[in-house]
Amino acid sequence: MTPLLVDFPVFDPVAIAVGPFAIRWYALAYIGGIVLGWLYARSLLKKERLWGGPAPVSLVQLDDFILWVTLGIILGGRTGYVLFYNLPFFIDHPLEIFELWKGGMSFHGGFMGCVLAVIWFSRRNGLPILSLGDLTTAVAPIGLLLGRIANFINSELWGRTADPSLPWAMIFPRDPTHLPRHPSQLYEAGLEGIVLFIVLAIMIRFGALRRPGLILGSFIGLYGTARIISELFREPDEQLGFFWRHLTMGMLLSVPMLIVGAILVARALRKPDTHQATPSLQANP
């Protein structure tokens, strides 16, 4: 079989430039993920049948929450990257912690930032924490999908070396080895973005939002599973390498998610439906 290697094209990391101002693809991914997630969350809140009654969060409260969850994503994502992935470098170059345009964000840190935002906002506004967590994680795959596509466009976080006979093996221009590799960014976009969104959407349609914590726990557990699978094809960060043979930092950080997710799902399923649907709603979940 003749090897079919894809020579990855070089994309300009800057998507839009107007004079001295530049917007990068990665920034657009964050903006697009937040805006589309907000719109999807609003549509979920408007459908009382999904909640078995009035939604526990109002549209006005959701609009206010967007600012806080955005801060949680950015501050948590950057803090997680600094602590988990490149702490020695940032100790020596502390000012570069604030240079977000150079890249360097951690999903696990961003997720913890979102958790803190959900808890803080819920307590401040008297909202059920688990329900707001369900709403937040229901829309999260949209941002994950766009973020991984931005990683692909930026030719970063590429995969491990692949068999040259693999039809979609790619040579990334920023890779000094020029070896064929898995496009692991696309694997992650598919698993963490598309597949996870579809699974959660189906669960929502069949009444998962009526059991607080079920979508939240499912997201946590399924993301952890998807990330561990994706890490099998992703090249570990150069400054970290592997831990204990073939384990990566992404895998280690995802293991606790499997445990927490399973606990939340089990608790949600044990509790009775907190919003009993009417017979007509039960007939059309």
N, C-alpha and C positions, 0 to 999 in steps of 0.2 A: 504494500500500500504506500503510495506517495505521500510524504508528510504534507499536511496543509496547515501551515503556521500563519497566524494572523499578525501582521506587523502593525501594532497598535499606532494609530495616528496621533500626532502631537496636538493636543487641544490647548488653546490659550486659557490659562486658569482664570483670566478676567473675562467675564461674560459681557459686561457693559462698562464702557469707559466714556466719561464726559469731562474733558479737560483733566484736571488733577484728581477727579473723583473716579473711583473704580469699584465695581461690584463684582465679586467673584462668584463662581458657580456654587461654591460651598455655602456662601451667604444666601444665595438664592434658594438653595435647598432648605435651609433653615426657615427662611421667610415663607416659602411655598408650603412647607410642612405645617407651620403654625397656622397660616391662613386657611388652608384646606381642612386641617384638623378642626379648626374653630367652626367652619361652615358645616362640617359633618356632625360635630357635637350639637350644634344648634338644631339640625334636622332630627337628631335622636331625641332631644328634649321636647320637641314639638309633637312627638308621637306618644300619646298617653298609653296606648295599648302595649307598648314595649315595656312600660313600667308598671302596668296593671293599675293605673290611676295617674294623678298629677305627678309630673317629674319632681324629684326631690331638690332639684336645682333650677332656679329661674334663669331665663335668658339674660337678664341684666346681671345676675351673679356670675354667669359664665363669662360675659364680656369683661367683667372686672377681674376674673380669675386669670384671663389670658396673660396679663402683664406679669403676674406672679409666677405662673408656670414657665413663661419665657425666661425670666430671670433664673429660675431653678435649673432649666436646661443648660443655659450658658455658663452660669457660675459653677454648677455642679459638674458639668462636662469638663470644664477647664481644670477645676480642682482635682477631679479624678485622674485626668491625664498627668498632671504634675505629680501626684502622689503615687500612682500605680505604675506609670510607664517611664518617667524620666526625671525622677526626683534629684539624683546627683547633678544632672545638667542644670536644673533650675536653681539648685542651691548655689552653684557657681555663677549663674546668670539670672538673678532674681527679677530684673526688669523685663526679661523676655516672657515672664508669666502673663503679662498684660498684652503681648503682641499676638492677639487672637488671629489676625489675618495671615499668620504664618502656618496656621493649622495646629492640630493637637487637641482633640476632644475625646473624651471617654464616654461611651454609652452608659456604663455602669455608674460613673459619677453623675452624669446627667439624669439618670433614673433616680438616684438618691436625692438629687436636687428637686426633682418633681415630687417625690414622696414628701419631702419637707414642705414644699409649697402647698400640696394638698392638705396636709395635716394643719398647717398654720392657717390657711384660708378657711378651712372647714370649721375650726374652733372659733375663729374670729367672727364667722357669719352664722354659726349655729347649724351647719350642714352635716349630714352623715358622711363620715370620712370614707367609708367603703364605697358608697354610691358615687362620690366625686372621683374616687380612684378608678372605679369601673368606667366612668365616662372618659377620663383622661387616657386610660390604656386602650380603650376601644378605638381611639383615633390615632394612637401612637404609631401604628405600622405605616401610616401615610408618610410621616416624617422620616422613618427608618428607610423606606423605599427611596425617597428622594436623596437622602444623605448618602446611601451606598452608590447611587448613580453618580453623585458628585465625586465620590472617591474614585470611581471608574474613570470619569472624565479627567480628573487630576492625575491619573496614572499613579495612584498611591495605594498602599495596603494591598499589593498584588498577592497572588497565590503562590503556592509551592511549585517546584518544577514539575512539569507534566510530560507524559510520553509524547514525543513529536507526532505520533500517529493520531492523537486526539484532535478531531476536526476543529475545535474551538480553542486550542492552545494558542497563547498569545505571547509575543515578545514586547515587553513594555519598554518604552524609550528611556525611562529614568532608571531602569535596572542595569547596573554596571556589568552583570554577567551575560546579558543578552541571551538568556536561556528561555525556552518555551515554558510558559507557566499557566496555571489555572486562573481564569478571570474570577477570582474568589469574591470580588466586589459584587459581581452579578449573581453569584450563588447566594450571597447574603441578602441582596435586594429581593431575590425570589422567595427565600425562606422567611426572612424577618419582615419583609414588606408584604408581598402579594399573598403568600400562603397564610401567614398569620392574620392578615386583614380578613381574608375570606372565612377562615375558621371562626374568628370572633364575630363576624357579621352573621353567620349562620346561627351561632349560639344566641346572639341578641334576638334574632327573628323568632327563635323558639322560647323566648322568655327568660334568658339568663340575667337580664337587668333587674328582674323581680327578686333575685336572690343576691343581695349586696355582698360583694367580694368575689363573686364567681368569675366575672370577666377579669377582674384584677389578678386573681390567682392564676387563671388560665393564661393570661398574657405573660406573667412572670415565669411560669413553668415552661410554656411553649417557647418563649424567647430564649430561655436558658438552653433548652434542647436544640433549637435552631442554631444558636451561636456555637455550641460545642461541636455540632456537625460541621458547620462552616469552618471552624478552626482547624479541622483535619485537612483542609485544602489551602489554608491561608498561611503565608510566610509570617513567622513571628517577628515582632519588632526587633530590629537589629541590635539595639542596646540591651535587650532582655534575653533573646534566644529562647531555648526550651528550659522547662523546669522538670526535673525528675523524668528524664528520657524524652517523651513526646508531649508532655503537657505544656500548655501556653498560659500566659497571664489571662487571656480571654476565657479559657476553659476554667481556670481556678476561680475567677470572679463569677462565673455562671453557675457553678455547682450549688452555692447557697440559694440561688434563685429556684432551682428544682425543689429544694426542701421547703422554702417559704411558699412557693406556688402551690405545692401539694397540700400544705396545711390550710391555706386560705380556701382552696377548692373544697376540701373535706368539711371545713366549718360551714361554708356556704350551703353545701348540700344537706347538711344535718339540720339546719334551721328551716323552719316552715317558710313558705312564700310570704314575704312581708307585705306584698300588695296583691291581694287575691283578685284575679281577673274575673270579669263578668262572664257568663256562659257564652255570649256572643264573641267575646274576645278569645276565650279558650278555643272556640271553634276555628278562629283565624289567628293563630299565633304570629 
